[in-house]
Amino acid sequence: MIVVMLIAGIGAILAGLVAIIYGIPVQEFSFGNTLIFAGVIGLCTGMIVLCISAVVAELKVIARRLADPRTRVSARRCCHRRPRPIAVLFSPATARWRKIPATRPRR
């Protein structure tokens, strides 16, 4: 799928460049302007398709890493303690009767 997107993106970029180059000498007529507009649209579309193919490639890498059981991090290792509800943290009664522990800075 990525290879097809790369080929389509490169093809659109090349077709856009050819249309722009062919439309520049004929710019005085409406046909030249139309070719230049179509070439710019093709060029931009090709760049967008190339960027989307790069995003799809990165998403495949992320999916592979998430599917690999060796790279998974358990919830017990990453969380130090269960978070308190916000109502308990900011209620006046809680602040008066006991100190709220400071959160640890992230490393």
VEXDREN-2710 file (C-alpha; in Angstrom, 1 decimal):
% VEXDREN-2710
k/r/px/py/pz
1/MET/0.0/0.0/0.0
2/ILE/2.8/2.4/0.9
3/VAL/4.6/1.7/-2.4
4/VAL/1.4/2.4/-4.4
5/MET/1.0/5.7/-2.6
6/LEU/4.6/6.6/-3.2
7/ILE/4.2/5.8/-6.9
8/ALA/1.0/7.8/-7.1
9/GLY/2.5/10.7/-5.3
10/ILE/5.6/10.8/-7.5
11/GLY/3.4/10.4/-10.6
12/ALA/1.2/13.3/-9.6
13/ILE/4.2/15.5/-8.9
14/LEU/5.7/14.7/-12.3
15/ALA/2.4/15.3/-14.1
16/GLY/2.0/18.6/-12.3
17/LEU/5.5/19.7/-13.2
18/VAL/5.0/18.8/-16.9
19/ALA/1.7/20.7/-17.0
20/ILE/3.3/23.8/-15.4
21/ILE/6.3/23.7/-17.8
22/TYR/4.0/23.1/-20.8
23/GLY/1.6/25.9/-19.8
24/ILE/4.2/28.6/-19.2
25/PRO/5.0/29.4/-22.9
26/VAL/1.3/29.5/-23.7
27/GLN/0.4/31.7/-20.7
28/GLU/-1.2/34.5/-22.7
29/PHE/-4.1/32.2/-23.7
30/SER/-6.6/30.7/-21.3
31/PHE/-5.3/27.2/-22.2
32/GLY/-1.9/28.1/-20.7
33/ASN/-3.4/29.4/-17.5
34/THR/-5.6/26.3/-17.2
35/LEU/-2.5/24.1/-17.6
36/ILE/-0.6/26.1/-14.9
37/PHE/-3.5/25.8/-12.5
38/ALA/-3.9/22.1/-13.1
39/GLY/-0.2/21.6/-12.8
40/VAL/-0.1/23.4/-9.4
41/ILE/-3.0/21.3/-8.2
42/GLY/-1.3/18.1/-9.3
43/LEU/2.0/19.1/-7.7
44/CYS/0.3/19.9/-4.4
45/THR/-1.8/16.7/-4.5
46/GLY/1.4/14.7/-5.1
47/MET/3.1/16.2/-2.1
48/ILE/0.1/15.5/0.1
49/VAL/0.0/11.9/-1.1
50/LEU/3.7/11.5/-0.3
51/CYS/3.2/12.9/3.2
52/ILE/0.3/10.6/3.8
53/SER/2.4/7.6/2.7
54/ALA/5.1/8.7/5.3
55/VAL/2.4/8.9/8.0
56/VAL/1.1/5.4/7.1
57/ALA/4.6/4.0/7.3
58/GLU/5.1/5.5/10.8
59/LEU/1.7/4.1/11.9
60/LYS/2.7/0.6/10.7
61/VAL/5.9/0.9/12.8
62/ILE/3.8/2.0/15.8
63/ALA/1.3/-0.9/15.3
64/ARG/4.2/-3.4/15.1
65/ARG/5.6/-2.1/18.4
66/LEU/2.3/-2.2/20.1
67/ALA/1.7/-5.8/18.9
68/ASP/5.1/-7.0/20.2
69/PRO/4.6/-8.3/23.7
70/ARG/8.3/-7.5/24.6
71/THR/7.7/-3.8/24.2
72/ARG/4.6/-3.5/26.3
73/VAL/4.8/-1.6/29.6
74/SER/2.6/-2.9/32.3
75/ALA/0.3/-0.4/34.1
76/ARG/1.8/-1.4/37.4
77/ARG/5.3/-0.3/36.4
78/CYS/4.4/3.1/34.9
79/CYS/1.9/4.3/37.6
80/HIS/3.2/4.9/41.1
81/ARG/-0.2/5.1/42.8
82/ARG/-3.8/5.4/41.9
83/PRO/-4.8/9.1/41.2
84/ARG/-7.3/10.7/43.6
85/PRO/-10.5/12.2/42.3
86/ILE/-10.3/16.0/41.6
87/ALA/-13.1/16.7/44.1
88/VAL/-11.1/15.1/47.0
89/LEU/-8.0/17.0/46.0
90/PHE/-9.5/20.5/46.0
91/SER/-12.2/20.3/48.7
92/PRO/-11.7/22.7/51.5
93/ALA/-12.2/20.0/54.2
94/THR/-9.4/17.9/52.7
95/ALA/-7.0/20.8/52.6
96/ARG/-7.8/21.8/56.2
97/TRP/-7.4/18.5/57.9
98/ARG/-4.5/16.9/56.1
99/LYS/-1.8/18.0/53.8
100/ILE/-2.1/17.0/50.1
101/PRO/1.2/15.3/49.1
102/ALA/3.1/17.0/46.4
103/THR/3.3/15.2/43.1
104/ARG/6.6/13.8/42.0
105/PRO/8.2/15.7/39.1
106/ARG/8.4/13.7/35.9
107/ARG/11.7/12.5/34.7
END
